[in-house]
Amino acid sequence: MSTYFMATMLLSGGSFIRSRSAAPEMRPASAASDMVWGILARLSLLSWIGLMIFGFVYFHWSQPVAAVMASLAVNALIAARGPRRTWPMLSYLFCTAGLAAGAVVVLR
């Protein structure tokens, strides 16, 4: 699996988890940690959009379309699992790994 696909799926998954964690019990206890999580999730969403544009410019059209479909599949899998106590940390992990992978894709 290419770094491009991994980056798009991780960024989408991390941002999706944040958007699905509206209940207070699904948020970090610290207000500062919650704020950082929100910024990281927004940055991940913007990076995902940027990677989609980057993909349509530099790759064959089928690769970004496949990345969108894979991102939707990851989001559907997360939604089907339901709320979990580990989601905030998993979202942090997805977002940071996705941002790093996206930087590798763009800087190559």
N, C-alpha and C positions, 0 to 999 in steps of 0.2 A: 504494500500500500504506500502510495507516495506521501511525502511530507505535506503536500497541498491538501490532500483529502483528510489527513489526520488533523491538520490545523483547523480546517473548516468545521469538522465534526466536534472537536474539543471546544472551540470558541462558541459554537451554537449550543452545545450541551451546557456549558458553564453559564451562559447568559440565560438560557431557558430555565435552569434550576432556580436562579435568582428571581425570575419573574413568577415562578410558581410557588415561591415561599413567602406568601403574603401574611400568613398567620404568625403572631408573635413568638409562638413556641418553636417555629422553624427558623428563627433568626438568631444570630449570635447574641449572647448576653450583653456584651459591651457595645455601647453606641458607636464608639470609634471603629470597632471591627465591622459593624454593620455598614457604616459609611464607606469604609475602604472596600467592602464587598460590593456595594452599589456602584462605586466608581469603576472597579475592576470589571464588573458585569457590563456596564455601559461601554467601556473601552473594548471589551471583547465583541460586543455587538457591532460597534463601528468598524473594528478590524475585520469581522466576518464580511461585512458589506464591502469593505475595501478589497478583501481577497477575492470576492466574487467579481468585482470590476476588473481587478488585476488578471483573474483567470480568463475572462472574456477577451481581454486585450492581448495576452501573451500565449494562451494555450488554445488548442482546438475547442470549439464551442461545446463539444460533448463532455469535456472534463468539468467545467463549472456547473453544467446541468447535472451531472452525476454527483457533484459535491453538494448541490442543493438537495437532491433526493436523499443522499446519505445523511445530511444534517436533519432533514425531516424525520428520517427513520430513527435517528438517535433521540430526537425530541419525543417521538411517539413512544419509544422504549422507556424513557424517563417518566413520561406521563402515566404509562401503564403500571409502573412500579409503585406509584403512590408516594406520599410523603415519607421521608426517612429522616432520622435524627442526624445522619451523617451527610446530608445534602450540603450544608454550608461549606464544610471542609472539602467535599468532593468538587463543588463549584469553584472554590479557590484554586484547587489543583488543576481542574480543566482549563480555567481561564489563564493561569500562568503558563501552563504547558502549551496551550493554544497560541498565546501571544508569542512565546519563544519560537514555536514552529512556524508561525506566520512570518516572523522576522527573518528566519532562515530562508523561507521561500522567496520573499521579496528581495533579500540581499544577495541571492545567488545570481 
